[in-house]
Amino acid sequence: MAAAGDGHDEVQNRQVILKRYVTGMTSEDDMEVVTGTARLAVPPCSTGMVLKNLYVSCDPYMRSRMSKHEDPSYVAGFVPGEVMVINYSSKRQSQS
């Protein structure tokens, strides 16, 4: 992976795209994996970092975000044709 600032500020990555709103049970056909680009730089003075995901899971709670809702929800739904953005926090296990 290229380091930010060395002229290689973008890398190819795989993105999961919601193809259509889901009705009923979700299936592999509801999503598509495409190749896109990702910027490696984070804003100056940011505490953020760029991470590489090793796997993606589709948790049951995400099913609601894949459906079209008439009324607003406490969390934004996914939009067909766009990358499924998931914000989460994780904790590094201490190495002993």
Backbone as numpy.savetxt, mean C-alpha at the origin, in Angstrom:
# Nx Ny Nz CAx CAy CAz Cx Cy Cz
19.32 -1.69 -3.76 18.47 -0.52 -3.76 19.37 0.71 -3.76
19.02 1.69 -4.58 19.82 2.90 -4.68 19.58 3.81 -3.49
20.60 4.54 -3.11 20.47 5.49 -2.00 19.91 6.80 -2.51
19.06 7.43 -1.72 18.47 8.71 -2.11 19.57 9.75 -2.27
19.43 10.58 -3.29 20.39 11.64 -3.49 21.54 11.27 -4.40
21.65 10.01 -4.83 22.76 9.64 -5.69 22.35 9.58 -7.16
21.23 10.24 -7.50 20.77 10.23 -8.88 19.80 9.11 -9.19
19.53 8.24 -8.23 18.60 7.13 -8.41 17.47 7.25 -7.39
16.73 8.35 -7.48 15.71 8.62 -6.47 14.42 7.83 -6.68
14.31 7.09 -7.77 13.13 6.27 -8.01 13.57 4.84 -8.31
12.79 3.90 -7.84 13.04 2.48 -8.12 11.74 1.85 -8.59
11.86 0.73 -9.28 10.66 -0.02 -9.67 10.13 -0.76 -8.45
8.82 -0.84 -8.36 8.22 -1.62 -7.28 6.92 -2.23 -7.77
6.42 -3.19 -7.02 5.14 -3.81 -7.34 4.06 -3.15 -6.51
2.91 -2.91 -7.14 1.80 -2.24 -6.48 0.56 -3.11 -6.61
-0.25 -3.13 -5.54 -1.52 -3.86 -5.58 -2.62 -2.84 -5.88
-3.35 -3.08 -6.97 -4.40 -2.19 -7.44 -5.75 -2.89 -7.27
-6.73 -2.18 -6.71 -8.10 -2.69 -6.64 -8.72 -2.51 -8.02
-9.15 -3.60 -8.65 -9.70 -3.53 -10.01 -11.13 -3.02 -10.03
-11.92 -3.35 -9.00 -13.33 -2.95 -8.95 -13.78 -3.06 -7.50
-14.89 -2.40 -7.19 -15.44 -2.56 -5.84 -15.87 -4.01 -5.65
-15.70 -4.51 -4.46 -15.99 -5.91 -4.15 -17.42 -6.05 -3.64
-18.11 -7.05 -4.16 -19.40 -7.44 -3.62 -19.28 -8.92 -3.28
-19.75 -9.30 -2.11 -19.58 -10.70 -1.69 -18.17 -10.93 -1.18
-17.69 -12.14 -1.35 -16.35 -12.51 -0.89 -15.30 -11.95 -1.85
-14.17 -11.54 -1.29 -13.08 -11.06 -2.14 -12.40 -12.24 -2.82
-11.84 -11.98 -3.98 -11.10 -13.02 -4.69 -9.85 -12.39 -5.31
-8.97 -13.22 -5.74 -7.74 -12.77 -6.38 -8.04 -11.90 -7.60
-9.16 -12.16 -8.27 -9.53 -11.41 -9.47 -9.92 -9.96 -9.16
-10.18 -9.63 -7.90 -10.56 -8.27 -7.53 -9.36 -7.33 -7.47
-8.15 -7.89 -7.46 -6.93 -7.09 -7.35 -5.99 -7.42 -8.49
-5.08 -6.51 -8.74 -4.10 -6.70 -9.80 -2.75 -6.22 -9.28
-1.70 -6.95 -9.59 -0.34 -6.54 -9.22 0.31 -5.97 -10.47
0.76 -4.72 -10.37 1.40 -4.05 -11.50 2.76 -3.54 -11.06
3.61 -3.22 -12.03 4.91 -2.64 -11.74 4.81 -1.13 -11.89
5.30 -0.43 -10.89 5.29 1.03 -10.91 6.63 1.54 -10.42
6.65 2.79 -10.01 7.87 3.37 -9.46 7.59 3.93 -8.07
8.61 3.99 -7.26 8.50 4.56 -5.92 9.68 5.50 -5.70
9.41 6.63 -5.09 10.47 7.58 -4.75 11.14 7.13 -3.45
12.44 7.22 -3.42 13.18 6.82 -2.23 13.37 7.97 -1.24
13.26 9.19 -1.70 13.50 10.34 -0.84 12.34 10.57 0.12
12.65 11.00 1.32 11.64 11.44 2.28 11.83 12.94 2.45
10.78 13.66 2.83 10.91 15.12 2.99 12.01 15.48 3.98
12.70 16.60 3.74 13.73 17.05 4.68 13.13 17.23 6.08
13.90 16.95 7.08 13.50 17.06 8.50 12.39 16.08 8.87
12.14 15.09 8.05 11.11 14.09 8.33 11.70 12.97 9.17
10.87 12.36 9.99 11.30 11.19 10.74 10.89 9.92 10.01
10.33 10.07 8.81 9.89 8.92 8.03 11.05 8.16 7.42
10.75 7.00 6.88 11.75 6.19 6.20 11.07 5.36 5.12
11.85 4.90 4.16 11.35 4.05 3.10 11.64 2.61 3.48
10.61 1.76 3.44 10.77 0.35 3.79 10.41 -0.53 2.61
10.96 -1.71 2.59 10.61 -2.70 1.58 9.73 -3.75 2.25
8.50 -3.92 1.73 7.62 -4.96 2.25 8.05 -6.31 1.72
8.03 -7.30 2.57 8.38 -8.65 2.15 7.15 -9.46 1.77
5.99 -9.09 2.31 4.75 -9.78 1.95 3.58 -8.84 2.17
2.46 -9.18 1.57 1.22 -8.41 1.71 0.13 -9.38 2.13
-0.66 -8.98 3.11 -1.80 -9.81 3.50 -3.07 -9.00 3.30
-4.15 -9.69 3.07 -5.45 -9.05 2.91 -6.29 -9.46 4.11
-6.32 -8.60 5.12 -7.02 -8.90 6.37 -8.52 -8.71 6.21
-9.33 -9.42 7.02 -10.79 -9.32 6.91 -11.33 -7.89 7.02
-10.71 -7.05 7.85 -11.21 -5.68 7.99 -11.11 -4.90 6.68
-10.17 -5.27 5.82 -9.98 -4.58 4.55 -11.15 -4.78 3.60
-11.93 -5.83 3.81 -13.09 -6.12 2.95 -14.03 -4.93 2.89
-14.27 -4.29 4.02 -15.14 -3.12 4.06 -14.56 -1.97 3.25
-13.26 -1.82 3.26 -12.62 -0.74 2.50 -12.63 -1.01 1.00
-12.90 -2.25 0.60 -12.96 -2.61 -0.82 -14.36 -2.48 -1.40
-15.34 -2.16 -0.55 -16.73 -2.03 -0.98 -17.09 -0.56 -1.16
-18.07 -0.31 -2.01 -18.54 1.06 -2.21 -19.60 1.35 -1.15
-19.43 2.46 -0.43 -20.36 2.85 0.63 -21.02 4.17 0.26
-22.30 4.27 0.51 -23.02 5.53 0.27 -22.71 6.54 1.37
-22.60 6.07 2.61 -22.32 6.95 3.74 -20.84 6.90 4.08
-20.26 8.02 4.51 -18.83 8.02 4.87 -18.54 7.05 6.02
-17.34 6.53 6.02 -16.89 5.62 7.05 -15.81 6.30 7.88
-15.44 5.69 9.00 -14.38 6.25 9.84 -13.02 6.14 9.17
-12.91 5.29 8.17 -11.66 5.13 7.43 -11.99 5.17 5.94
-11.15 5.82 5.17 -11.40 5.96 3.73 -11.35 4.61 3.03
-12.23 4.43 2.07 -12.24 3.21 1.28 -11.19 3.25 0.18
-10.91 2.09 -0.38 -10.01 2.02 -1.52 -10.77 2.45 -2.77
-10.04 2.95 -3.76 -10.64 3.41 -5.00 -10.17 2.51 -6.14
-11.10 1.93 -6.91 -10.69 1.09 -8.03 -9.75 1.85 -8.97
-8.71 1.15 -9.43 -7.73 1.74 -10.33 -6.59 2.45 -9.64
-6.65 2.56 -8.32 -5.58 3.22 -7.57 -4.88 2.24 -6.65
-3.64 2.57 -6.29 -2.88 1.75 -5.36 -3.62 1.68 -4.04
-3.66 0.49 -3.44 -4.31 0.30 -2.14 -3.32 0.72 -1.06
-3.46 1.95 -0.57 -2.54 2.50 0.42 -2.96 2.07 1.81
-2.04 1.47 2.53 -2.27 1.00 3.89 -1.28 1.73 4.79
-1.76 2.39 5.79 -0.89 3.04 6.77 -0.91 2.20 8.04
0.24 1.82 8.48 0.32 0.99 9.68 1.62 1.30 10.39
1.68 0.90 11.61 2.93 1.02 12.35 3.39 -0.37 12.73
4.65 -0.51 12.90 5.19 -1.81 13.29 6.25 -1.58 14.36
6.63 -2.66 14.97 7.62 -2.59 16.03 8.72 -3.59 15.71
9.93 -3.15 15.82 11.06 -4.03 15.60 11.29 -4.85 16.85
11.40 -6.14 16.67 11.68 -7.00 17.82 13.15 -6.87 18.18
13.41 -6.82 19.45 14.81 -6.73 19.87 15.52 -8.03 19.54
16.75 -7.89 19.17 17.55 -9.07 18.84 18.34 -9.48 20.07
18.16 -10.72 20.49 18.90 -11.17 21.67 19.81 -12.30 21.33
